[in-house]
Amino acid sequence: LYRQSLRAAQQFETYNFRKYFYRRARDRFRGLAGATDAAAADSAVAAARAELAVVRRQGALNRMFAHRHTVIEADPRYAGGARRYAE
C-alpha cells in the first residue's frame, strides 16, 4: 500500500501536487509504524486505501489538464519527480 501510494503520487504532472502527496504518503505510513492499537491501525489503513483511490483519480485528472512546467521542473536534475536528491 505504501509503494502504491508513492507511485500514485508520482503520476501528477504538477510539481507541487506531486511532492505534496509524496510527503503525505510518507508521513502517513511513518505514523502507522508506531501504532500499537490494532483497531486504530486497521482504520488508518482503510483510510489510506480510500485516499489512494482519490489520489489516483486526481492524478489522472492532473495529467489530462497539464500546464506549463515551473522553473524547477524545467531543470533536468529535478525532472525525475521523486528521485532522491544527492545535493
Disulfide bonds with the S-S distance in Angstrom:
none
